[in-house]
Amino acid sequence: MKTISLKLPEALDSKLSAAARRSKRTKSAVVREVLEDYLNGTAPAKKVSCYDLTADLCGIFDGPPDLSTNKNYMEGFGQ
């Protein structure tokens, strides 16, 4: 197995140490796994919020601005 060295900022080293402790593995094992996933294209996708998925729809519908909070709109609904 080849050996490489790299410099990490303190914050990144702290995150790496925490991940290694949580998974009960060495920092090298964590780095190897993450690097392999990244190079194979199997790294987890970036987290996306519901807003990110529907941002293009926000603000395009007409209607009362208090539709979700005004109980008067629910009068007679479901009868």
C-alpha positions as CSV (number, residue, x, y, z in Angstrom):
1,M,0.0,0.0,0.0
2,K,1.3,3.4,-0.9
3,T,1.7,6.2,1.6
4,I,0.8,9.9,1.0
5,S,0.8,12.9,3.2
6,L,-1.4,15.9,3.1
7,K,-2.1,19.0,5.1
8,L,-5.5,19.5,6.6
9,P,-7.0,22.6,8.3
10,E,-7.7,22.2,12.0
11,A,-11.4,22.2,11.5
12,L,-11.3,19.4,8.9
13,D,-8.9,17.4,11.0
14,S,-11.4,17.7,13.9
15,K,-14.2,16.5,11.7
16,L,-12.1,13.6,10.5
17,S,-11.1,12.6,14.0
18,A,-14.7,12.7,15.1
19,A,-15.9,10.5,12.2
20,A,-13.1,8.0,12.9
21,R,-14.1,7.8,16.6
22,R,-17.8,7.4,15.7
23,S,-17.1,4.6,13.3
24,K,-14.3,3.0,15.4
25,R,-11.8,3.1,12.6
26,T,-8.6,4.9,11.9
27,K,-8.5,8.3,10.2
28,S,-6.7,6.6,7.3
29,A,-9.5,4.1,6.8
30,V,-12.1,6.9,6.8
31,V,-10.1,8.9,4.2
32,R,-9.6,5.8,2.0
33,E,-13.3,5.1,2.0
34,V,-14.4,8.7,1.3
35,L,-11.7,9.1,-1.4
36,E,-12.7,5.8,-3.1
37,D,-16.4,6.8,-3.1
38,Y,-15.6,10.1,-4.5
39,L,-13.4,8.8,-7.3
40,N,-15.9,6.0,-8.2
41,G,-18.7,8.6,-8.4
42,T,-20.6,7.0,-5.5
43,A,-20.2,9.8,-3.0
44,P,-23.6,10.7,-1.4
45,A,-25.4,13.5,-3.1
46,K,-25.5,16.9,-1.6
47,K,-28.4,17.4,0.8
48,V,-31.2,19.3,-0.9
49,S,-34.1,20.9,1.0
50,C,-37.8,20.8,-0.1
51,Y,-37.5,24.5,-0.9
52,D,-34.6,23.8,-3.2
53,L,-36.7,21.3,-5.1
54,T,-39.7,23.6,-5.5
55,A,-38.0,27.0,-5.7
56,D,-39.1,27.5,-9.3
57,L,-42.7,27.1,-8.2
58,C,-42.7,29.6,-5.3
59,G,-44.7,32.7,-6.0
60,I,-46.2,31.7,-9.3
61,F,-49.7,30.8,-8.0
62,D,-52.5,33.3,-7.3
63,G,-54.6,33.1,-4.1
64,P,-55.1,34.6,-0.7
65,P,-51.8,35.1,1.2
66,D,-53.3,33.6,4.4
67,L,-54.8,30.4,2.9
68,S,-52.8,28.1,5.2
69,T,-53.6,30.0,8.4
70,N,-57.1,31.4,8.0
71,K,-59.7,28.9,9.2
72,N,-62.5,30.7,7.3
73,Y,-61.3,29.0,4.1
74,M,-62.0,25.6,5.6
75,E,-65.6,26.3,6.4
76,G,-67.8,23.7,4.7
77,F,-64.7,21.7,3.5
78,G,-65.3,17.9,3.4
79,Q,-69.1,18.1,3.8
